[in-house]
Amino acid sequence: MYFRLLHDDATGAVSYLLADLDTGDAVLVDPRGNDVPLLLAMLDEKQLRLRWLLRTHEHDDQQRGEAIALGALDALGATRVQHQAPPLEDGVLAFGHEHLRVLATPGHTAGCLSFLWRDRLFCGGLLVVDACPFQPRPALPQALWDSVTQQVFTLPAETLLFCGHAQRSRTVTNVMEQRRWHPWFGAAGRDEFLARVATLPPFQAEGTAPVALHA
C-alpha cells in the first residue's frame, strides 16, 4: 500500500493519496484543483491509475480559483464522489484489492461524506466546528452532532481520524481522544452543544467583514 499526505500551508487544507501498488489503482481524498500538476507527478512517480476522486465536502466558492480548478480535477478521468454516495453494495468503493466505505456524515456542510479505509477515517471538517477558515459555524448543527456521536464516535477507539483542515491543529487523531477531550463533543450533551453553536457568528462571504474565529 501507498499513502501520502499533502498540506497547504496557506489555507490548512489537507489532501490524501491512497494506492494499491500491486494493481496500480489509486484514490484521492479532498484533492485541490490547484494541486493538479503535483498530483499528476505523484501518480506518475508510482505509475498509478486514479480510480476515484473523493471529496468529504467543498468550499469552492470561498477558495479563490478553486471552482474553476475543479475542472482540472475532473480531467484526471476518475469518478468524482461528493455530496452523496453513489449507489453501491454496502456503501463500499473498491480500488485494486482495497476497499473504502462511504459514510453520510452531514453537518459541517449539508452534503458531507466520510471515507473509512482500514483503520483510518477521512472525515473532512466534521470535528473543526468553529475553526474552518471557510465556514466558521456548522451548516447543520443538529446533523453534525448526530454524525459525530453516532457515526464517528461509535467506531473502534483506535480508529485514526484524518481531517480536511489543519491550521493550528493536528492532522491526525483517534476516536478515543476525541470522545474524551474534544472541546465541543467530548464533555458536552446535545443541548449544550447546540446552545454553544448558536452563539457563533454567522458565515461571512468573501469581501465582507472578517469573522473572529474561536480558539
Contacts in CASP RR format, 6 or more apart in sequence:
PFRMAT RR
TARGET T0000
AUTHOR 0000-0000-0000
METHOD contacts of the structure
MODEL  1
MYFRLLHDDATGAVSYLLADLDTGDAVLVDPRGNDVPLLLAMLDEKQLRL
RWLLRTHEHDDQQRGEAIALGALDALGATRVQHQAPPLEDGVLAFGHEHL
RVLATPGHTAGCLSFLWRDRLFCGGLLVVDACPFQPRPALPQALWDSVTQ
QVFTLPAETLLFCGHAQRSRTVTNVMEQRRWHPWFGAAGRDEFLARVATL
PPFQAEGTAPVALHA
1 18 0 8 1.000
1 19 0 8 1.000
1 20 0 8 1.000
1 21 0 8 1.000
1 98 0 8 1.000
2 17 0 8 1.000
2 18 0 8 1.000
2 19 0 8 1.000
2 20 0 8 1.000
2 21 0 8 1.000
2 26 0 8 1.000
2 46 0 8 1.000
2 48 0 8 1.000
3 16 0 8 1.000
3 17 0 8 1.000
3 18 0 8 1.000
3 19 0 8 1.000
4 16 0 8 1.000
4 17 0 8 1.000
4 42 0 8 1.000
5 14 0 8 1.000
5 15 0 8 1.000
5 16 0 8 1.000
5 17 0 8 1.000
5 162 0 8 1.000
5 171 0 8 1.000
6 14 0 8 1.000
6 15 0 8 1.000
6 16 0 8 1.000
6 17 0 8 1.000
6 31 0 8 1.000
6 32 0 8 1.000
6 35 0 8 1.000
6 38 0 8 1.000
7 13 0 8 1.000
7 14 0 8 1.000
7 166 0 8 1.000
7 171 0 8 1.000
8 14 0 8 1.000
8 32 0 8 1.000
8 35 0 8 1.000
11 63 0 8 1.000
11 133 0 8 1.000
11 134 0 8 1.000
11 165 0 8 1.000
11 167 0 8 1.000
12 133 0 8 1.000
12 165 0 8 1.000
12 166 0 8 1.000
12 167 0 8 1.000
13 30 0 8 1.000
13 32 0 8 1.000
13 63 0 8 1.000
13 164 0 8 1.000
13 165 0 8 1.000
14 30 0 8 1.000
14 162 0 8 1.000
14 163 0 8 1.000
14 164 0 8 1.000
14 165 0 8 1.000
14 166 0 8 1.000
14 171 0 8 1.000
15 28 0 8 1.000
15 29 0 8 1.000
15 30 0 8 1.000
15 31 0 8 1.000
15 32 0 8 1.000
15 35 0 8 1.000
15 39 0 8 1.000
16 28 0 8 1.000
16 29 0 8 1.000
16 30 0 8 1.000
16 122 0 8 1.000
16 162 0 8 1.000
17 26 0 8 1.000
17 27 0 8 1.000
17 28 0 8 1.000
17 29 0 8 1.000
17 39 0 8 1.000
17 42 0 8 1.000
17 43 0 8 1.000
18 26 0 8 1.000
18 27 0 8 1.000
18 28 0 8 1.000
18 29 0 8 1.000
18 95 0 8 1.000
18 98 0 8 1.000
18 100 0 8 1.000
18 117 0 8 1.000
19 25 0 8 1.000
19 26 0 8 1.000
19 27 0 8 1.000
19 46 0 8 1.000
19 48 0 8 1.000
19 95 0 8 1.000
20 26 0 8 1.000
20 95 0 8 1.000
20 96 0 8 1.000
20 97 0 8 1.000
20 98 0 8 1.000
21 46 0 8 1.000
22 96 0 8 1.000
22 97 0 8 1.000
23 95 0 8 1.000
23 96 0 8 1.000
23 97 0 8 1.000
24 46 0 8 1.000
24 47 0 8 1.000
24 48 0 8 1.000
24 49 0 8 1.000
24 96 0 8 1.000
25 48 0 8 1.000
25 49 0 8 1.000
25 51 0 8 1.000
25 95 0 8 1.000
25 96 0 8 1.000
25 98 0 8 1.000
26 43 0 8 1.000
26 46 0 8 1.000
26 48 0 8 1.000
26 49 0 8 1.000
26 50 0 8 1.000
26 51 0 8 1.000
26 95 0 8 1.000
27 50 0 8 1.000
27 51 0 8 1.000
27 52 0 8 1.000
27 53 0 8 1.000
27 54 0 8 1.000
27 93 0 8 1.000
27 95 0 8 1.000
27 100 0 8 1.000
28 39 0 8 1.000
28 50 0 8 1.000
28 52 0 8 1.000
28 53 0 8 1.000
28 54 0 8 1.000
28 76 0 8 1.000
28 78 0 8 1.000
29 54 0 8 1.000
29 55 0 8 1.000
29 56 0 8 1.000
29 115 0 8 1.000
29 122 0 8 1.000
30 54 0 8 1.000
30 55 0 8 1.000
30 56 0 8 1.000
30 122 0 8 1.000
30 124 0 8 1.000
30 164 0 8 1.000
31 39 0 8 1.000
31 53 0 8 1.000
31 73 0 8 1.000
32 63 0 8 1.000
32 66 0 8 1.000
32 69 0 8 1.000
33 66 0 8 1.000
33 69 0 8 1.000
33 70 0 8 1.000
33 71 0 8 1.000
33 72 0 8 1.000
33 73 0 8 1.000
34 65 0 8 1.000
34 66 0 8 1.000
34 69 0 8 1.000
36 69 0 8 1.000
36 72 0 8 1.000
36 73 0 8 1.000
36 75 0 8 1.000
36 76 0 8 1.000
39 76 0 8 1.000
40 76 0 8 1.000
42 48 0 8 1.000
43 49 0 8 1.000
43 50 0 8 1.000
50 76 0 8 1.000
50 77 0 8 1.000
50 78 0 8 1.000
51 78 0 8 1.000
51 79 0 8 1.000
51 95 0 8 1.000
51 96 0 8 1.000
52 78 0 8 1.000
52 79 0 8 1.000
52 81 0 8 1.000
52 93 0 8 1.000
52 95 0 8 1.000
52 100 0 8 1.000
53 73 0 8 1.000
53 74 0 8 1.000
53 76 0 8 1.000
53 77 0 8 1.000
53 78 0 8 1.000
53 79 0 8 1.000
53 80 0 8 1.000
53 81 0 8 1.000
54 80 0 8 1.000
54 81 0 8 1.000
54 82 0 8 1.000
54 93 0 8 1.000
54 100 0 8 1.000
54 113 0 8 1.000
54 115 0 8 1.000
54 122 0 8 1.000
55 80 0 8 1.000
55 81 0 8 1.000
55 82 0 8 1.000
55 113 0 8 1.000
56 82 0 8 1.000
56 112 0 8 1.000
56 113 0 8 1.000
56 114 0 8 1.000
56 115 0 8 1.000
56 122 0 8 1.000
56 123 0 8 1.000
56 124 0 8 1.000
56 125 0 8 1.000
56 126 0 8 1.000
56 164 0 8 1.000
57 82 0 8 1.000
57 108 0 8 1.000
57 109 0 8 1.000
57 111 0 8 1.000
57 112 0 8 1.000
57 113 0 8 1.000
57 124 0 8 1.000
57 125 0 8 1.000
58 66 0 8 1.000
58 82 0 8 1.000
58 109 0 8 1.000
59 66 0 8 1.000
59 109 0 8 1.000
59 132 0 8 1.000
59 134 0 8 1.000
59 135 0 8 1.000
60 66 0 8 1.000
60 67 0 8 1.000
60 70 0 8 1.000
61 67 0 8 1.000
61 206 0 8 1.000
62 134 0 8 1.000
62 135 0 8 1.000
62 205 0 8 1.000
62 206 0 8 1.000
63 134 0 8 1.000
73 80 0 8 1.000
74 80 0 8 1.000
79 86 0 8 1.000
81 93 0 8 1.000
81 102 0 8 1.000
81 113 0 8 1.000
82 111 0 8 1.000
82 113 0 8 1.000
83 111 0 8 1.000
83 113 0 8 1.000
84 104 0 8 1.000
84 111 0 8 1.000
84 113 0 8 1.000
85 91 0 8 1.000
85 102 0 8 1.000
85 104 0 8 1.000
85 113 0 8 1.000
86 102 0 8 1.000
88 102 0 8 1.000
90 101 0 8 1.000
91 101 0 8 1.000
91 102 0 8 1.000
92 99 0 8 1.000
92 100 0 8 1.000
92 101 0 8 1.000
92 102 0 8 1.000
93 99 0 8 1.000
93 100 0 8 1.000
93 101 0 8 1.000
93 102 0 8 1.000
93 115 0 8 1.000
94 100 0 8 1.000
98 117 0 8 1.000
98 118 0 8 1.000
99 117 0 8 1.000
100 115 0 8 1.000
100 116 0 8 1.000
100 117 0 8 1.000
101 115 0 8 1.000
101 116 0 8 1.000
101 117 0 8 1.000
102 113 0 8 1.000
102 114 0 8 1.000
102 115 0 8 1.000
103 113 0 8 1.000
103 114 0 8 1.000
103 115 0 8 1.000
103 116 0 8 1.000
103 121 0 8 1.000
103 151 0 8 1.000
104 111 0 8 1.000
104 112 0 8 1.000
104 113 0 8 1.000
104 147 0 8 1.000
105 112 0 8 1.000
105 113 0 8 1.000
105 114 0 8 1.000
105 123 0 8 1.000
105 126 0 8 1.000
105 147 0 8 1.000
105 148 0 8 1.000
105 151 0 8 1.000
105 152 0 8 1.000
106 112 0 8 1.000
106 139 0 8 1.000
106 140 0 8 1.000
106 143 0 8 1.000
106 144 0 8 1.000
106 147 0 8 1.000
107 126 0 8 1.000
107 138 0 8 1.000
107 139 0 8 1.000
107 140 0 8 1.000
107 141 0 8 1.000
107 143 0 8 1.000
107 144 0 8 1.000
107 147 0 8 1.000
108 124 0 8 1.000
108 125 0 8 1.000
108 126 0 8 1.000
108 128 0 8 1.000
108 132 0 8 1.000
108 135 0 8 1.000
108 138 0 8 1.000
108 139 0 8 1.000
108 144 0 8 1.000
109 135 0 8 1.000
109 139 0 8 1.000
110 139 0 8 1.000
110 140 0 8 1.000
110 143 0 8 1.000
112 124 0 8 1.000
112 125 0 8 1.000
112 126 0 8 1.000
112 147 0 8 1.000
114 121 0 8 1.000
114 122 0 8 1.000
114 123 0 8 1.000
114 124 0 8 1.000
114 126 0 8 1.000
114 147 0 8 1.000
114 151 0 8 1.000
114 152 0 8 1.000
115 121 0 8 1.000
115 122 0 8 1.000
116 122 0 8 1.000
116 155 0 8 1.000
116 159 0 8 1.000
119 156 0 8 1.000
119 158 0 8 1.000
119 159 0 8 1.000
119 160 0 8 1.000
120 159 0 8 1.000
120 160 0 8 1.000
120 161 0 8 1.000
120 162 0 8 1.000
121 152 0 8 1.000
121 155 0 8 1.000
121 159 0 8 1.000
121 160 0 8 1.000
121 161 0 8 1.000
121 162 0 8 1.000
122 162 0 8 1.000
122 164 0 8 1.000
123 152 0 8 1.000
123 161 0 8 1.000
123 162 0 8 1.000
123 163 0 8 1.000
123 164 0 8 1.000
124 162 0 8 1.000
124 163 0 8 1.000
124 164 0 8 1.000
124 165 0 8 1.000
125 132 0 8 1.000
125 163 0 8 1.000
125 164 0 8 1.000
125 165 0 8 1.000
126 144 0 8 1.000
126 147 0 8 1.000
126 148 0 8 1.000
126 152 0 8 1.000
127 148 0 8 1.000
127 152 0 8 1.000
127 161 0 8 1.000
127 163 0 8 1.000
127 173 0 8 1.000
127 178 0 8 1.000
127 182 0 8 1.000
127 185 0 8 1.000
128 163 0 8 1.000
128 165 0 8 1.000
128 169 0 8 1.000
129 137 0 8 1.000
129 138 0 8 1.000
129 144 0 8 1.000
129 184 0 8 1.000
129 197 0 8 1.000
130 136 0 8 1.000
130 137 0 8 1.000
130 184 0 8 1.000
130 200 0 8 1.000
130 213 0 8 1.000
130 214 0 8 1.000
131 165 0 8 1.000
131 167 0 8 1.000
131 168 0 8 1.000
131 169 0 8 1.000
131 213 0 8 1.000
131 214 0 8 1.000
132 165 0 8 1.000
133 165 0 8 1.000
133 167 0 8 1.000
133 213 0 8 1.000
135 203 0 8 1.000
136 200 0 8 1.000
136 201 0 8 1.000
136 203 0 8 1.000
136 211 0 8 1.000
136 213 0 8 1.000
137 197 0 8 1.000
137 200 0 8 1.000
137 201 0 8 1.000
137 202 0 8 1.000
137 203 0 8 1.000
138 144 0 8 1.000
138 197 0 8 1.000
141 193 0 8 1.000
141 194 0 8 1.000
141 197 0 8 1.000
141 198 0 8 1.000
142 194 0 8 1.000
145 185 0 8 1.000
145 190 0 8 1.000
145 193 0 8 1.000
145 194 0 8 1.000
148 185 0 8 1.000
149 185 0 8 1.000
149 190 0 8 1.000
152 161 0 8 1.000
152 175 0 8 1.000
152 178 0 8 1.000
153 175 0 8 1.000
153 178 0 8 1.000
153 179 0 8 1.000
153 185 0 8 1.000
155 175 0 8 1.000
156 175 0 8 1.000
157 174 0 8 1.000
157 175 0 8 1.000
157 176 0 8 1.000
157 179 0 8 1.000
158 174 0 8 1.000
158 175 0 8 1.000
158 176 0 8 1.000
159 174 0 8 1.000
159 175 0 8 1.000
160 172 0 8 1.000
160 173 0 8 1.000
160 174 0 8 1.000
161 172 0 8 1.000
161 173 0 8 1.000
161 174 0 8 1.000
161 175 0 8 1.000
161 178 0 8 1.000
162 171 0 8 1.000
162 172 0 8 1.000
163 169 0 8 1.000
163 171 0 8 1.000
163 172 0 8 1.000
163 173 0 8 1.000
178 185 0 8 1.000
178 186 0 8 1.000
179 185 0 8 1.000
179 186 0 8 1.000
180 186 0 8 1.000
184 193 0 8 1.000
184 196 0 8 1.000
185 193 0 8 1.000
188 196 0 8 1.000
200 214 0 8 1.000
201 211 0 8 1.000
201 212 0 8 1.000
203 211 0 8 1.000
204 210 0 8 1.000
204 211 0 8 1.000
END
